[in-house]
């Protein structure tokens, strides 16, 4: 019965009316979790006031829940990962795309060190930037490698923002994008361009060498 009442309370604001305040009643109130409760005797003004307050509170909570639901849907389907870390780099939160991109369970990362996920050669610059941004609030873009759960290293671009002074956030926020495929394509293009440049150089050298041989042959013919 109480389970049903609590489920209804998420949709309809409930006010608990009682004639007794004993331990059993208090226990029932705690389990029902109404918006408020009234103890007899009470007058119509008290009832009206409590109903108005309950409806107002319920409306605010419903709006907040809808905002949270929308935010959750947006972050779950986002292309990027978002992480919250403290001043020392401890992970406070990680959005669900990390499971799709890096194969980590978001909750399993909470409390771990974000620094440990970063490639050793990239850690000094990240730590230096984190220290520098303790008192700066302008976002900064970093490029580094982060370890996949399978042990591979993924290239990422991240935007680091200091939101320590924001009461609802109170952390550094990292917007992280996996750019491994883009980096590999750029490296492949660069390698192709190098090969083409070497080919053009070799072709030019061969052409010059042939010209020299032609001159030598001509000179030899004159001497003969």
N, C-alpha and C positions, 0 to 999 in steps of 0.2 A: 504493500500500500504506500509506504513512504517513498519507495523507488519511483512509483507512478507519479506521486505528488512532486518530487524533485524534477522529474522529466517535464511535467506540465509547467513547472516554475520557470523553465528556460524560455517558454513561449508566452505565458501569462503571469504577470506579477502577483505574488501571493502575500497576503497579510494574515498573520497567525493571531487568532482571537482565543483567549483563554481566561478562565476564572481562577486558575491556580498557577502559582509559580513554585513548583517543587522540583526536585532533582529529575524526576521522570519527564516532566513537561519541558524543562530546560534541555534535556537530552533530545526530545522530539523536535524542539525548535532548531537545535544545532544540526540535526539530520535533515530536516526539511529545507533549511536555509531560506527562509522567507525574506522578503524585502524589509519587513518590519513586523512587530507584534504588539498587540494591545492587551492589557489586563483589565478585566471588569473590576469596578464599573468604569465605563467611558461614555462620553456624550457624542452626539452626531458631528460636532465640530472636529473632534479628535479623529474620528473615522474619516471624515472628508479630507482633513489635512494629510493623514497617512496615505490615503488612496492617491492624492495628487502627487505626493512625494514619490510613492512607489511607481506610478506611471512615468514620471519624469526620469527617475533613475533607470527604469527598465528601457526607456527610449534611448538614453545615453549609452547604456551597455549594449543594446542591440546595434546601434550605429558603430560603436567601437569594434564589436565582433565582426560586422560586415567589412569594415576597413581592414581588420586583421586578416579576414578570409581573402579579400582581394589581393592584399600584399603577399600572402602565402602563395596564391595561385600565380602571381606575377613572378615571384622568385623561383618557384618550382619549375616554371617553363622558360626561364631566362636562359640566354645563350651564355652569359657570364656567371662565374661564381662570386659570391660575396662572403667575406670573412670579417669578423670582429676580433681584434686582438688588444691586449692591454699594453702598457708601456714597456713591459719586458718581452713581449712577443707571445704571451700565452693566449691560446685560442679560446675565445668566449662563445663564439657561435660560427657556424658555417652553413650556408644555404644548401639545399638538396642537390643542385646541379653538380656538386663535388662528387656525388655518388655516380653520376653518369659519366663525368669527364675523367676523374682520377680514381674511381672505384672505392673511395673511402665512405664509410657510414658517417654522416655528419655528426651524430652524437658521440661516436667513438673518438672524434678529433677534439672534442671539448675538453679543455684542461691540458692538452698536449702543447708542445712548443712549435709555433709556426716556423721558427728558425730551423728546426730539425728537418723540415720538409724541403728547405732550400739547398741547392747544390753548394758544397763547401766553398767553392771558388767565388760564389756570389754572396755568401753570408756577410763578409766584411762591409761591402757597400750597402747592404740592406740595413745592417745594424747601425752604420754611420748615419744613414738617412732617417732611421727611426729615432735616433738620438737627436738629430738636428730638428726634426719635426715636432718635438715635445712641446715647443712654444710657438710653432708656426701652424697656420690653419689653411694655407693654400695647398691644393692638391699637387702631387708630384707623380710623374710616370716613371716606372721602373721596368726593366727587362731582366729576367733571370730564368733559371731552370728550377722546376719543382718536381719532386719524385712522385711518380705514379705508384699505386699500391703494388704493382707487379715488379717494381724496382727500376723501371725505365725512367729516364729524365725527359720531362716535357718543357718546352719553351713557353713562357707565359709573359704577357704584358700586364702590369697591374697599376692601378691608380690608388695611391695611398693618401688618405685624408684624415686629418686630426679632428675628431669629433668628441674629444675628452670633455669639453665644456658643455656638450649637449646633454641635459639630464636624462633624456629618454634613450640615449645611445652610450655615452660615457666610455668611449673606446676609440681606437684607430679603426677605420673602415677600409678594407681592401676590395676593390673591384678587379677581379682577376679573369683574364681571357687567355685561353689556350691558343697559341699561334704556331704550334709545332709544324703543321702542314704548310703554312705560309712560309716559315723559315726554311723548311726543306726545299720548297719550290724556288725560293730566292737563291739558296745555295746551289741548287742544280742549274739555275739560269746563269749564275756567276761562273760556275765551272764550264758550262757550254761556251760562254763568252771568252773565257781564258783559252779554251781549246781552239776556238775560231781565231783568236789573236795569234796564238802560236802557229797555227796553220798558215795565216797570212804572212807572218814573219818568215816562216820556212820557205814559202813560195817566193817571197821577195829575195831571200838569200840565194835560192836556186837560180832565179832569173839573173841576179847580178853575177853569180858564178859562171853561168852560161855565157854571159856577155864577155867576161874575162877570158874564158876559153876560146871564144870566137876571135878575140883580139890576138891571143897567143898563136892560134892556128894561122891567122892572116900574116902575122909577123914571120912565123916559121916558113910560110910559103914564099915570102919575099926573099928570105935568106937562101932558100933552096934555088 
